[in-house]
C-alpha cells in the first residue's frame, strides 16, 4: 500500500508562505494562517500528514489526517 506524501507549509525567501507536496510548491499565500487553512483542507482530503514549519525552517507542528500509527485510538487498539 502506497502512502500519500506529507504536505508542508514553509516560509519562502521572498516572504510568502508556500505549501509543498513532495517538495513541489502547489500554492503561495501572504500569511501563514491562510496557507495553513488551505493545506489542512488538502491534507484531510488526501488522508495524510500536514507539517507546519517555523520561520527558521524547523517543523513546529504536525497534524495527521490519516492512519496515524501513534494516535491514541490506534495505540488503544494495539494494547487490547
N, C-alpha and C positions, 0 to 999 in steps of 0.2 A: 504494500500500500504506500503510495507516494503522499508525503505531507505537503501542505501548502507552505510556501516561504513566508517568513515573518515580514510584516510591514514595519517600516521605520519612519519616524518623524525626526528630522535632523535640521540643524541650523546651517544655512548656506553662507558662504563667504560674503555674498552680496547683501546679507541682512534678512533674506527671506527664510521662511520655514518650508522645507521640502519634504514631501512624502515619497519614500522609495520602496520599491518592490524588487527584490533580488538585485539591489544596488542601482536600479534604473529609476530616475526621477519620474514620477507619474503625476504630481501636482505641486504647485507652488502657492504659498499663502503669505500674506503680510504679517499675520500674527500666529503665534504658536497655538493659541486656543482654536482658531479656525482650522488649522492643519490637523490638530488632534481630533476635532469633531469629524472631519471628513475621513480620516484614516480609520477611526473607530467604526464608522459605518461599513467600510470596506472589509476590515478585519472580521467583523461579525458575520458579514455575508460569506466570506471565504472560510470561516471557522478556523482562524489562525491566531497567532500572537501579534501584538502591537507593541513595539519598543519605542519609548519616547526618550529622546536624548536631551541632555542639558546643553547649555551654550558651549561647554568645554568639549562636547562630543561623547561624553560618557553616558551610558544608559542610566537614566534617573528613575525610570519606572517601566514596568512591563505589565500588560494586561493580556490574559488568554481568553480567546473566544472560541476555542476548540476543545479537543480532548487533552486537557492538561493533566499529565501524569502526577502532578504534585497537588492537585486541587483537593480540598477537604473531602468532597464526595468520593473521589477516586481512592484516596487513602483509606477512608472508612470502609469502602467496599473490599479493598485488599486485606484489611485486618479482620474480616469476618471469618 
